[in-house]
């Protein structure tokens, strides 16, 4: 083969079939209706729209309920007749404190995916499997309308739901054999990749030509699959967008916090905790188990030192899958999180608060960070603090990965500092700039913000061309585009006034400084 609370989901409310059924090779009869596809589990009827087809809410695994709660996913059951595939399935259980839909259309029976294709045609198209973000506690596949990527990029796009929060990552030792707890959400993603391998040809996709992609927690998931033994051979290229791949939790820490969580949920006895947790009403498990902080924003994360993830991705980049990688960040990643704390928690980020804010975030390095990120240089405390966390947690992590990944790498920075943001984000006394997740609307139709202006729409068209070219060939460059060479210290700066290569990324984001701070 060729190749806290994370809130991108909060921010936004935040595939080409064959004329014949190639996946079901034991069915030689022709399929004349482009809205009908035969998978190994049964027949689907989807939607044929202008320029694309959509098959939504397809179960790729059995409902993870009862004895399958906190267990590896099992195959989905077959069905008779035509299954309606015109609407997405329920969202997986969300963090209630950051769920704009207040639990509506969510539940445990959520392991479904959506397939977007160009119109039917000859041959098989390359496939992009998209893993959504949301801090591993929020988000869903239905947020990402991939019709433009499918129709303009001539690729098949699969968007995937996976278990989140406590149901996806609780690592209580009573839930399984030693080292086999946690990471149920990552196991779900692997099951979705196996479904793609076994079924995507029925939709006109090429199972030998799969790119795994994701943003934020989805990008971190892709990092995990690059090193997870069980993911080997399931994809041949990767896209990492705004992926803080350091946000992993070691097994001992995850077990300790999971035991405390179970006690608080009413399952304190280690001898019976497994059965107790599987028997609880799901509402008792909606609040996430917290493992990791970026700044002071809490996250649920994958668990390392386990059978699924023997080692953390950043500790083993030399052993990562040798596949082409497109990776990048946004110019002002952390302003989103600062903005949400301002709006939701009333934190004003005053000069008087700055030293303590840095101490809480950077510990013994706070004084050195203050020297390198003075508020007057950045236009105020919110901007200075955002820049410090952007550089340390996102930009310089991405630079290290671009340097160290074994495969060919193409690096970018999304640099539209006037990118449209939801109205509430436009009422702040400081700019959010090219914030975390704002680039997503340039690739997907996600709603929730003003439309792109003509220059931004041209950038969106360019990004779709770059991303789809990478999915097709493992190289984003193409005719009529600024050429994008493999990484050699240069980043493609994606800008509405003209995208261009830049060689000062590490200097702008002070990566030598962060590399020198106690091995950061």
SELUMVO-615423 format. One record per residue (C-alpha): residue number from 1; residue in three letters; x, y, z. Coordinates in nm, 3 decimals. Example, Ala and Ser with C-alpha at 12.3 -4.5 7.8 and 13.67 -1.06 7.14 Angstrom:
BEGIN
BAPA     k     r        px        py        pz
BAPA     1   Ala     1.230    -0.450     0.780
BAPA     2   Ser     1.367    -0.106     0.714
***
This chain:
BEGIN
BAPA     k     r        px        py        pz
BAPA     1   Unk     0.000     0.000     0.000
BAPA     2   Unk     0.111     0.354    -0.087
BAPA     3   Unk     0.115     0.498     0.185
BAPA     4   Unk    -1.117     2.120     2.968
BAPA     5   Unk    -1.270     2.033     2.744
BAPA     6   Unk    -1.169     2.036     2.400
BAPA     7   Unk    -1.435     2.225     2.221
BAPA     8   Unk    -1.409     2.218     1.850
BAPA     9   Unk    -1.736     2.023     1.873
BAPA    10   Unk    -1.881     2.287     2.105
BAPA    11   Unk    -1.777     2.562     1.869
BAPA    12   Unk    -1.966     2.417     1.579
BAPA    13   Unk    -2.260     2.269     1.777
BAPA    14   Unk    -1.951     2.182     1.691
BAPA    15   Unk    -1.899     0.842    -0.028
BAPA    16   Unk    -1.851     0.708    -0.530
BAPA    17   Unk    -2.049     0.391    -0.559
BAPA    18   Unk    -2.003     0.138    -0.837
BAPA    19   Unk    -2.287     0.065    -1.075
BAPA    20   Unk    -2.238    -0.296    -0.966
BAPA    21   Unk    -2.190    -0.420    -0.614
BAPA    22   Unk    -1.816    -0.493    -0.603
BAPA    23   Unk    -1.800    -0.564    -0.225
BAPA    24   Unk    -2.054    -0.843    -0.238
BAPA    25   Unk    -1.869    -1.042    -0.499
BAPA    26   Unk    -2.108    -1.332    -0.459
BAPA    27   Unk    -2.386    -1.105    -0.595
BAPA    28   Unk    -2.328    -1.072    -0.970
BAPA    29   Unk    -2.655    -0.889    -1.045
BAPA    30   Unk    -2.626    -0.523    -1.142
BAPA    31   Unk    -2.735    -0.248    -0.909
BAPA    32   Unk    -2.906     0.026    -1.107
BAPA    33   Unk    -3.019     0.250    -0.822
BAPA    34   Unk    -2.729     0.473    -0.706
BAPA    35   Unk    -2.902     0.519    -0.370
BAPA    36   Unk    -2.866     0.147    -0.293
BAPA    37   Unk    -2.548    -0.025    -0.173
BAPA    38   Unk    -2.498    -0.386    -0.059
BAPA    39   Unk    -2.257    -0.425     0.234
BAPA    40   Unk    -2.152    -0.746     0.404
BAPA    41   Unk    -2.411    -0.684     0.676
BAPA    42   Unk    -2.700    -0.593     0.448
BAPA    43   Unk    -2.848    -0.347     0.200
BAPA    44   Unk    -2.848     0.028     0.254
BAPA    45   Unk    -3.058     0.300     0.096
BAPA    46   Unk    -2.895     0.640     0.115
BAPA    47   Unk    -2.935     0.982    -0.043
BAPA    48   Unk    -2.840     1.089    -0.395
BAPA    49   Unk    -2.782     1.464    -0.403
BAPA    50   Unk    -2.635     1.711    -0.646
BAPA    51   Unk    -2.271     1.613    -0.687
BAPA    52   Unk    -2.252     1.345    -0.417
BAPA    53   Unk    -2.414     1.052    -0.240
BAPA    54   Unk    -2.452     1.004     0.137
BAPA    55   Unk    -2.507     0.684     0.333
BAPA    56   Unk    -2.552     0.777     0.699
BAPA    57   Unk    -2.593     0.606     1.033
BAPA    58   Unk    -2.432     0.278     0.922
BAPA    59   Unk    -2.355     0.046     1.216
BAPA    60   Unk    -1.994    -0.071     1.203
BAPA    61   Unk    -2.004    -0.250     1.540
BAPA    62   Unk    -2.260    -0.392     1.778
BAPA    63   Unk    -2.412    -0.156     2.035
BAPA    64   Unk    -2.163    -0.141     2.326
BAPA    65   Unk    -2.424    -0.197     2.595
BAPA    66   Unk    -2.471    -0.448     2.874
BAPA    67   Unk    -2.178    -0.688     2.883
BAPA    68   Unk    -2.019    -0.494     2.592
BAPA    69   Unk    -1.994    -0.173     2.794
BAPA    70   Unk    -1.623    -0.119     2.863
BAPA    71   Unk    -1.533    -0.396     2.618
BAPA    72   Unk    -1.378    -0.414     2.273
BAPA    73   Unk    -1.636    -0.364     1.998
BAPA    74   Unk    -1.803    -0.668     1.844
BAPA    75   Unk    -1.917    -0.695     1.479
BAPA    76   Unk    -2.252    -0.542     1.392
BAPA    77   Unk    -2.543    -0.780     1.335
BAPA    78   Unk    -2.670    -0.843     0.982
BAPA    79   Unk    -3.010    -0.710     0.881
BAPA    80   Unk    -3.276    -0.816     0.631
BAPA    81   Unk    -3.423    -0.588     0.367
BAPA    82   Unk    -3.314    -0.232     0.307
BAPA    83   Unk    -3.183    -0.030     0.597
BAPA    84   Unk    -3.256     0.342     0.593
BAPA    85   Unk    -2.923     0.523     0.562
BAPA    86   Unk    -3.052     0.875     0.508
BAPA    87   Unk    -2.991     1.011     0.860
BAPA    88   Unk    -2.694     0.997     1.096
BAPA    89   Unk    -2.709     0.780     1.404
BAPA    90   Unk    -2.712     0.901     1.763
BAPA    91   Unk    -2.413     1.080     1.905
BAPA    92   Unk    -2.207     0.897     2.162
BAPA    93   Unk    -2.260     1.003     2.522
BAPA    94   Unk    -2.121     1.354     2.569
BAPA    95   Unk    -1.977     1.565     2.850
BAPA    96   Unk    -2.296     1.736     2.977
BAPA    97   Unk    -2.113     2.054     3.074
BAPA    98   Unk    -2.008     2.116     2.712
BAPA    99   Unk    -2.296     1.960     2.517
BAPA   100   Unk    -2.492     2.225     2.330
BAPA   101   Unk    -2.766     1.969     2.261
BAPA   102   Unk    -2.804     1.886     2.631
BAPA   103   Unk    -2.790     1.512     2.578
BAPA   104   Unk    -3.045     1.504     2.293
BAPA   105   Unk    -2.988     1.237     2.026
BAPA   106   Unk    -2.709     1.076     2.225
BAPA   107   Unk    -2.666     0.737     2.386
BAPA   108   Unk    -2.457     0.423     2.410
BAPA   109   Unk    -2.587     0.269     2.085
BAPA   110   Unk    -2.377     0.509     1.878
BAPA   111   Unk    -2.114     0.311     1.684
BAPA   112   Unk    -2.212     0.427     1.339
BAPA   113   Unk    -2.042     0.599     1.048
BAPA   114   Unk    -2.135     0.805     0.744
BAPA   115   Unk    -2.004     0.752     0.390
BAPA   116   Unk    -1.985     1.042     0.143
BAPA   117   Unk    -1.909     0.963    -0.223
BAPA   118   Unk    -1.893     1.149    -0.553
BAPA   119   Unk    -2.160     1.042    -0.806
BAPA   120   Unk    -2.132     0.685    -0.928
BAPA   121   Unk    -1.862     0.616    -1.186
BAPA   122   Unk    -1.600     0.374    -1.303
BAPA   123   Unk    -1.314     0.255    -1.086
BAPA   124   Unk    -1.247     0.295    -0.718
BAPA   125   Unk    -1.165     0.620    -0.543
BAPA   126   Unk    -0.918     0.671    -0.260
BAPA   127   Unk    -1.072     0.698     0.085
BAPA   128   Unk    -1.033     0.942     0.374
BAPA   129   Unk    -1.154     0.821     0.714
BAPA   130   Unk    -1.226     1.120     0.939
BAPA   131   Unk    -1.205     1.105     1.321
BAPA   132   Unk    -1.376     1.398     1.489
BAPA   133   Unk    -1.235     1.613     1.767
BAPA   134   Unk    -1.388     1.719     2.095
BAPA   135   Unk    -1.132     1.641     2.367
BAPA   136   Unk    -1.240     1.275     2.368
BAPA   137   Unk    -1.553     1.390     2.554
BAPA   138   Unk    -1.765     1.563     2.289
BAPA   139   Unk    -1.830     1.572     1.914
BAPA   140   Unk    -1.984     1.346     1.653
BAPA   141   Unk    -1.945     1.240     1.292
BAPA   142   Unk    -2.258     1.419     1.170
BAPA   143   Unk    -2.106     1.765     1.233
BAPA   144   Unk    -1.882     1.719     0.929
BAPA   145   Unk    -2.067     1.756     0.598
BAPA   146   Unk    -1.804     1.619     0.358
BAPA   147   Unk    -1.997     1.675     0.035
BAPA   148   Unk    -1.746     1.930    -0.100
BAPA   149   Unk    -1.449     1.706    -0.028
BAPA   150   Unk    -1.622     1.411    -0.196
BAPA   151   Unk    -1.749     1.593    -0.503
BAPA   152   Unk    -1.464     1.837    -0.568
BAPA   153   Unk    -1.186     1.615    -0.440
BAPA   154   Unk    -1.316     1.299    -0.612
BAPA   155   Unk    -1.259     1.094    -0.298
BAPA   156   Unk    -1.473     0.886    -0.063
BAPA   157   Unk    -1.501     1.029     0.289
BAPA   158   Unk    -1.602     0.825     0.595
BAPA   159   Unk    -1.686     1.007     0.920
BAPA   160   Unk    -1.691     0.798     1.238
BAPA   161   Unk    -1.852     0.803     1.581
BAPA   162   Unk    -1.658     0.645     1.868
BAPA   163   Unk    -1.712     0.611     2.243
BAPA   164   Unk    -1.616     0.917     2.443
BAPA   165   Unk    -1.540     1.019     2.800
BAPA   166   Unk    -1.589     0.760     3.069
BAPA   167   Unk    -1.753     0.507     2.838
BAPA   168   Unk    -1.464     0.537     2.596
BAPA   169   Unk    -1.161     0.554     2.823
BAPA   170   Unk    -1.230     0.446     3.184
BAPA   171   Unk    -0.936     0.230     3.289
BAPA   172   Unk    -1.056     0.068     3.611
BAPA   173   Unk    -0.855    -0.253     3.664
BAPA   174   Unk    -1.176    -0.446     3.735
BAPA   175   Unk    -1.291    -0.393     3.376
BAPA   176   Unk    -1.044    -0.630     3.212
BAPA   177   Unk    -0.716    -0.815     3.222
BAPA   178   Unk    -0.409    -0.619     3.330
BAPA   179   Unk    -0.314    -0.368     3.062
BAPA   180   Unk    -0.632    -0.427     2.861
BAPA   181   Unk    -0.850    -0.154     3.009
BAPA   182   Unk    -0.927     0.191     2.870
BAPA   183   Unk    -0.900     0.291     2.503
BAPA   184   Unk    -1.240     0.153     2.404
BAPA   185   Unk    -1.281     0.461     2.186
BAPA   186   Unk    -0.955     0.385     2.006
BAPA   187   Unk    -1.070     0.023     1.963
BAPA   188   Unk    -1.390     0.158     1.807
BAPA   189   Unk    -1.186     0.354     1.555
BAPA   190   Unk    -0.991     0.039     1.465
BAPA   191   Unk    -1.321    -0.145     1.417
BAPA   192   Unk    -1.436     0.133     1.182
BAPA   193   Unk    -1.114     0.097     0.982
BAPA   194   Unk    -1.172    -0.278     0.953
BAPA   195   Unk    -1.528    -0.205     0.833
BAPA   196   Unk    -1.383     0.025     0.568
BAPA   197   Unk    -1.138    -0.246     0.462
BAPA   198   Unk    -1.421    -0.497     0.426
BAPA   199   Unk    -1.702    -0.280     0.283
BAPA   200   Unk    -1.584     0.041     0.121
BAPA   201   Unk    -1.548    -0.111    -0.227
BAPA   202   Unk    -1.929    -0.137    -0.237
BAPA   203   Unk    -1.938     0.244    -0.226
BAPA   204   Unk    -1.674     0.285    -0.496
BAPA   205   Unk    -1.390     0.328    -0.249
BAPA   206   Unk    -1.049     0.163    -0.268
BAPA   207   Unk    -0.975    -0.042     0.047
BAPA   208   Unk    -0.608    -0.048    -0.053
BAPA   209   Unk    -0.589     0.332    -0.053
BAPA   210   Unk    -0.703     0.470     0.284
BAPA   211   Unk    -0.591     0.790     0.453
BAPA   212   Unk    -0.668     0.825     0.824
BAPA   213   Unk    -0.738     1.187     0.921
BAPA   214   Unk    -0.851     1.385     1.222
BAPA   215   Unk    -0.842     1.718     1.400
BAPA   216   Unk    -0.766     1.794     1.766
BAPA   217   Unk    -0.859     1.480     1.964
BAPA   218   Unk    -0.918     1.319     1.625
BAPA   219   Unk    -0.564     1.412     1.524
BAPA   220   Unk    -0.432     1.276     1.852
BAPA   221   Unk    -0.617     0.954     1.772
BAPA   222   Unk    -0.436     0.937     1.438
BAPA   223   Unk    -0.106     0.971     1.628
BAPA   224   Unk    -0.209     0.672     1.836
BAPA   225   Unk    -0.292     0.464     1.528
BAPA   226   Unk     0.049     0.545     1.382
BAPA   227   Unk     0.204     0.347     1.671
BAPA   228   Unk    -0.076     0.107     1.776
BAPA   229   Unk     0.006    -0.255     1.682
BAPA   230   Unk    -0.358    -0.331     1.601
BAPA   231   Unk    -0.380    -0.047     1.350
BAPA   232   Unk    -0.093    -0.166     1.130
BAPA   233   Unk    -0.204    -0.218     0.769
BAPA   234   Unk    -0.544    -0.048     0.810
BAPA   235   Unk    -0.436     0.279     0.644
BAPA   236   Unk    -0.152     0.398     0.425
BAPA   237   Unk    -0.136     0.774     0.487
BAPA   238   Unk    -0.228     1.010     0.769
BAPA   239   Unk    -0.350     1.366     0.822
BAPA   240   Unk    -0.289     1.527     1.162
BAPA   241   Unk    -0.466     1.860     1.217
BAPA   242   Unk    -0.404     2.054     1.540
BAPA   243   Unk    -0.307     1.730     1.712
BAPA   244   Unk    -0.160     1.763     2.063
BAPA   245   Unk    -0.014     1.414     2.050
BAPA   246   Unk     0.143     1.449     2.395
BAPA   247   Unk    -0.199     1.427     2.562
BAPA   248   Unk    -0.173     1.063     2.665
BAPA   249   Unk    -0.208     0.919     3.015
BAPA   250   Unk     0.002     0.638     3.158
BAPA   251   Unk    -0.184     0.332     3.283
BAPA   252   Unk    -0.103     0.383     3.652
BAPA   253   Unk    -0.245     0.736     3.653
BAPA   254   Unk    -0.551     0.633     3.453
BAPA   255   Unk    -0.621     0.340     3.686
BAPA   256   Unk    -0.587     0.558     3.993
BAPA   257   Unk    -0.825     0.822     3.862
BAPA   258   Unk    -1.065     0.557     3.733
BAPA   259   Unk    -1.084     0.392     4.075
BAPA   260   Unk    -1.166     0.730     4.228
BAPA   261   Unk    -1.428     0.792     3.959
BAPA   262   Unk    -1.590     0.453     4.023
BAPA   263   Unk    -1.601     0.520     4.396
BAPA   264   Unk    -1.776     0.851     4.338
BAPA   265   Unk    -2.020     0.679     4.101
BAPA   266   Unk    -2.115     0.428     4.371
BAPA   267   Unk    -1.888     0.136     4.278
BAPA   268   Unk    -1.613     0.143     4.544
BAPA   269   Unk    -1.553    -0.232     4.594
BAPA   270   Unk    -1.269    -0.352     4.365
BAPA   271   Unk    -1.412    -0.705     4.371
BAPA   272   Unk    -1.747    -0.599     4.224
BAPA   273   Unk    -1.662    -0.271     4.051
BAPA   274   Unk    -1.664    -0.418     3.700
BAPA   275   Unk    -2.018    -0.557     3.725
BAPA   276   Unk    -2.127    -0.248     3.914
BAPA   277   Unk    -2.000    -0.007     3.648
BAPA   278   Unk    -2.156    -0.210     3.367
BAPA   279   Unk    -2.487    -0.210     3.553
BAPA   280   Unk    -2.512     0.162     3.626
BAPA   281   Unk    -2.768     0.373     3.441
BAPA   282   Unk    -2.587     0.557     3.164
BAPA   283   Unk    -2.673     0.893     3.315
BAPA   284   Unk    -2.443     0.809     3.605
BAPA   285   Unk    -2.153     0.787     3.360
BAPA   286   Unk    -2.207     1.099     3.151
BAPA   287   Unk    -1.954     1.307     3.340
BAPA   288   Unk    -1.608     1.231     3.197
BAPA   289   Unk    -1.314     1.085     3.381
BAPA   290   Unk    -1.038     1.348     3.366
BAPA   291   Unk    -0.678     1.245     3.300
BAPA   292   Unk    -0.481     1.536     3.154
BAPA   293   Unk    -0.464     1.916     3.137
BAPA   294   Unk    -0.371     2.152     2.854
BAPA   295   Unk    -0.336     2.483     3.031
BAPA   296   Unk    -0.605     2.445     3.294
BAPA   297   Unk    -0.846     2.273     3.053
BAPA   298   Unk    -0.918     1.915     3.151
BAPA   299   Unk    -0.918     1.628     2.904
BAPA   300   Unk    -0.999     1.262     2.882
BAPA   301   Unk    -0.722     1.091     2.686
BAPA   302   Unk    -0.604     0.756     2.549
BAPA   303   Unk    -0.412     0.537     2.795
BAPA   304   Unk    -0.055     0.423     2.728
BAPA   305   Unk     0.132     0.127     2.872
BAPA   306   Unk    -0.157    -0.090     2.755
BAPA   307   Unk    -0.203    -0.368     2.500
BAPA   308   Unk    -0.366    -0.115     2.267
BAPA   309   Unk    -0.096     0.152     2.313
BAPA   310   Unk     0.221    -0.002     2.456
BAPA   311   Unk     0.401     0.333     2.435
BAPA   312   Unk     0.307     0.696     2.397
BAPA   313   Unk     0.333     0.823     2.037
BAPA   314   Unk     0.588     1.095     2.107
BAPA   315   Unk     0.815     0.847     2.284
BAPA   316   Unk     0.828     0.618     1.982
BAPA   317   Unk     0.813     0.828     1.666
BAPA   318   Unk     1.095     0.622     1.510
BAPA   319   Unk     0.864     0.321     1.533
BAPA   320   Unk     0.562     0.501     1.387
BAPA   321   Unk     0.408     0.373     1.064
BAPA   322   Unk     0.625     0.473     0.770
BAPA   323   Unk     0.351     0.644     0.569
BAPA   324   Unk     0.313     0.990     0.414
BAPA   325   Unk     0.183     1.242     0.668
BAPA   326   Unk     0.022     1.582     0.621
BAPA   327   Unk     0.029     1.770     0.951
BAPA   328   Unk    -0.022     2.120     1.077
BAPA   329   Unk    -0.167     2.368     1.320
BAPA   330   Unk    -0.354     2.696     1.326
BAPA   331   Unk    -0.167     3.018     1.396
BAPA   332   Unk    -0.355     3.097     1.719
BAPA   333   Unk    -0.465     2.756     1.850
BAPA   334   Unk    -0.530     2.832     2.216
BAPA   335   Unk    -0.729     3.155     2.180
BAPA   336   Unk    -1.041     2.940     2.149
BAPA   337   Unk    -0.993     2.797     2.496
BAPA   338   Unk    -0.908     3.134     2.649
BAPA   339   Unk    -1.219     3.278     2.486
BAPA   340   Unk    -1.439     3.005     2.631
BAPA   341   Unk    -1.300     3.058     2.977
BAPA   342   Unk    -1.368     3.430     2.941
BAPA   343   Unk    -1.724     3.372     2.822
BAPA   344   Unk    -1.824     3.077     3.039
BAPA   345   Unk    -1.623     3.116     3.356
BAPA   346   Unk    -1.586     3.492     3.370
BAPA   347   Unk    -1.207     3.478     3.380
BAPA   348   Unk    -1.076     3.815     3.267
BAPA   349   Unk    -0.700     3.740     3.228
BAPA   350   Unk    -0.584     4.059     3.397
BAPA   351   Unk    -0.216     4.158     3.434
BAPA   352   Unk    -0.246     4.086     3.806
BAPA   353   Unk    -0.359     3.729     3.732
BAPA   354   Unk    -0.088     3.657     3.475
BAPA   355   Unk     0.191     3.532     3.705
BAPA   356   Unk    -0.041     3.289     3.884
BAPA   357   Unk    -0.191     3.175     3.555
BAPA   358   Unk     0.157     3.093     3.425
BAPA   359   Unk     0.247     2.919     3.750
BAPA   360   Unk    -0.062     2.699     3.733
BAPA   361   Unk     0.012     2.612     3.371
BAPA   362   Unk     0.392     2.590     3.354
BAPA   363   Unk     0.495     2.532     3.716
BAPA   364   Unk     0.863     2.596     3.784
BAPA   365   Unk     0.906     2.731     3.428
BAPA   366   Unk     0.656     3.013     3.481
BAPA   367   Unk     0.915     3.288     3.530
BAPA   368   Unk     1.102     3.193     3.212
BAPA   369   Unk     0.776     3.180     3.017
BAPA   370   Unk     0.683     3.525     3.145
BAPA   371   Unk     1.007     3.667     3.005
BAPA   372   Unk     0.944     3.515     2.662
BAPA   373   Unk     0.573     3.600     2.653
BAPA   374   Unk     0.529     3.950     2.798
BAPA   375   Unk     0.174     4.080     2.754
BAPA   376   Unk     0.285     4.409     2.597
BAPA   377   Unk     0.455     4.220     2.311
BAPA   378   Unk     0.139     4.023     2.230
BAPA   379   Unk    -0.123     4.292     2.286
BAPA   380   Unk    -0.248     4.180     2.628
BAPA   381   Unk    -0.262     3.894     2.875
BAPA   382   Unk    -0.517     3.682     2.682
BAPA   383   Unk    -0.304     3.695     2.369
BAPA   384   Unk     0.026     3.635     2.553
BAPA   385   Unk    -0.111     3.338     2.747
BAPA   386   Unk    -0.274     3.197     2.433
BAPA   387   Unk     0.054     3.229     2.244
BAPA   388   Unk     0.248     3.050     2.518
BAPA   389   Unk     0.012     2.751     2.527
BAPA   390   Unk    -0.027     2.749     2.146
BAPA   391   Unk     0.350     2.730     2.104
BAPA   392   Unk     0.421     2.479     2.381
BAPA   393   Unk     0.125     2.243     2.334
BAPA   394   Unk     0.056     2.260     1.960
BAPA   395   Unk     0.305     2.435     1.731
BAPA   396   Unk     0.631     2.300     1.869
BAPA   397   Unk     0.486     1.952     1.915
BAPA   398   Unk     0.396     1.961     1.544
BAPA   399   Unk     0.746     2.082     1.453
BAPA   400   Unk     0.903     1.795     1.645
BAPA   401   Unk     0.678     1.545     1.469
BAPA   402   Unk     0.758     1.696     1.128
BAPA   403   Unk     1.127     1.649     1.207
BAPA   404   Unk     1.108     1.299     1.350
BAPA   405   Unk     0.831     1.100     1.176
BAPA   406   Unk     0.984     0.831     0.951
BAPA   407   Unk     0.759     0.889     0.651
BAPA   408   Unk     0.744     1.178     0.409
BAPA   409   Unk     0.587     1.480     0.581
BAPA   410   Unk     0.406     1.785     0.447
BAPA   411   Unk     0.365     2.060     0.709
BAPA   412   Unk     0.125     2.356     0.712
BAPA   413   Unk     0.003     2.640     0.929
BAPA   414   Unk    -0.350     2.774     0.880
BAPA   415   Unk    -0.293     3.147     0.891
BAPA   416   Unk    -0.622     3.323     0.823
BAPA   417   Unk    -0.637     3.543     1.131
BAPA   418   Unk    -0.972     3.683     1.015
BAPA   419   Unk    -1.133     3.338     0.982
BAPA   420   Unk    -1.510     3.353     1.052
BAPA   421   Unk    -1.601     3.261     1.409
BAPA   422   Unk    -1.941     3.219     1.577
BAPA   423   Unk    -2.102     3.543     1.685
BAPA   424   Unk    -2.031     3.499     2.054
BAPA   425   Unk    -1.661     3.475     1.975
BAPA   426   Unk    -1.681     3.811     1.800
BAPA   427   Unk    -1.792     3.995     2.116
BAPA   428   Unk    -1.462     3.945     2.298
BAPA   429   Unk    -1.227     4.234     2.387
BAPA   430   Unk    -0.940     4.045     2.222
BAPA   431   Unk    -0.909     3.879     1.879
BAPA   432   Unk    -0.932     3.501     1.843
BAPA   433   Unk    -0.742     3.508     1.513
BAPA   434   Unk    -0.675     3.174     1.342
BAPA   435   Unk    -0.801     2.980     1.640
BAPA   436   Unk    -0.831     2.608     1.704
BAPA   437   Unk    -1.095     2.447     1.479
BAPA   438   Unk    -1.170     2.754     1.265
BAPA   439   Unk    -0.999     2.592     0.966
BAPA   440   Unk    -1.253     2.308     0.962
BAPA   441   Unk    -1.517     2.512     0.779
BAPA   442   Unk    -1.269     2.554     0.492
BAPA   443   Unk    -1.286     2.176     0.434
BAPA   444   Unk    -1.631     2.079     0.563
BAPA   445   Unk    -1.970     2.247     0.575
BAPA   446   Unk    -2.013     2.289     0.950
BAPA   447   Unk    -2.224     2.602     0.997
BAPA   448   Unk    -2.236     2.825     1.303
BAPA   449   Unk    -2.043     3.124     1.171
BAPA   450   Unk    -2.067     3.386     0.894
BAPA   451   Unk    -1.994     3.270     0.539
BAPA   452   Unk    -1.647     3.289     0.393
BAPA   453   Unk    -1.565     3.597     0.191
BAPA   454   Unk    -1.439     3.549    -0.168
BAPA   455   Unk    -1.069     3.536    -0.069
BAPA   456   Unk    -1.146     3.289     0.208
BAPA   457   Unk    -1.357     3.078    -0.028
BAPA   458   Unk    -1.062     3.067    -0.267
BAPA   459   Unk    -0.847     2.946     0.024
BAPA   460   Unk    -1.109     2.682     0.108
BAPA   461   Unk    -1.105     2.561    -0.254
BAPA   462   Unk    -0.726     2.547    -0.240
BAPA   463   Unk    -0.727     2.351     0.087
BAPA   464   Unk    -0.979     2.101    -0.052
BAPA   465   Unk    -0.752     2.059    -0.356
BAPA   466   Unk    -0.445     2.007    -0.133
BAPA   467   Unk    -0.613     1.765     0.107
BAPA   468   Unk    -0.779     1.557    -0.165
BAPA   469   Unk    -0.457     1.546    -0.372
BAPA   470   Unk    -0.280     1.410    -0.065
BAPA   471   Unk    -0.551     1.146    -0.019
BAPA   472   Unk    -0.520     1.046    -0.386
BAPA   473   Unk    -0.141     1.049    -0.422
BAPA   474   Unk     0.031     1.102    -0.086
BAPA   475   Unk     0.147     1.446    -0.208
BAPA   476   Unk    -0.068     1.761    -0.171
BAPA   477   Unk     0.082     1.941    -0.471
BAPA   478   Unk    -0.112     1.956    -0.794
BAPA   479   Unk    -0.162     2.153    -1.111
BAPA   480   Unk    -0.250     2.520    -1.060
BAPA   481   Unk    -0.148     2.518    -0.695
BAPA   482   Unk     0.157     2.661    -0.520
BAPA   483   Unk     0.390     2.361    -0.502
BAPA   484   Unk     0.420     2.209    -0.156
BAPA   485   Unk     0.748     2.020    -0.107
BAPA   486   Unk     0.809     1.756     0.155
BAPA   487   Unk     0.919     1.901     0.486
BAPA   488   Unk     1.269     2.036     0.506
BAPA   489   Unk     1.216     2.318     0.755
BAPA   490   Unk     0.951     2.487     0.542
BAPA   491   Unk     0.582     2.511     0.625
BAPA   492   Unk     0.300     2.594     0.384
BAPA   493   Unk     0.136     2.905     0.526
BAPA   494   Unk    -0.230     2.880     0.422
BAPA   495   Unk    -0.352     3.236     0.375
BAPA   496   Unk    -0.642     3.409     0.198
BAPA   497   Unk    -0.399     3.663     0.050
BAPA   498   Unk    -0.196     3.384    -0.111
BAPA   499   Unk    -0.058     3.065     0.040
BAPA   500   Unk     0.321     3.043     0.042
BAPA   501   Unk     0.611     2.856     0.196
BAPA   502   Unk     0.759     2.994     0.517
BAPA   503   Unk     1.079     2.896     0.695
BAPA   504   Unk     1.036     3.092     1.021
BAPA   505   Unk     0.774     2.871     1.189
BAPA   506   Unk     1.004     2.753     1.467
BAPA   507   Unk     1.130     3.104     1.533
BAPA   508   Unk     0.782     3.260     1.542
BAPA   509   Unk     0.662     2.997     1.788
BAPA   510   Unk     0.983     3.003     1.997
BAPA   511   Unk     1.040     2.629     1.960
BAPA   512   Unk     1.409     2.641     2.064
BAPA   513   Unk     1.297     2.799     2.393
BAPA   514   Unk     1.040     2.527     2.458
BAPA   515   Unk     1.283     2.250     2.360
BAPA   516   Unk     1.525     2.383     2.621
BAPA   517   Unk     1.278     2.380     2.909
BAPA   518   Unk     1.346     2.054     3.094
BAPA   519   Unk     1.299     1.843     2.784
BAPA   520   Unk     0.964     1.992     2.684
***
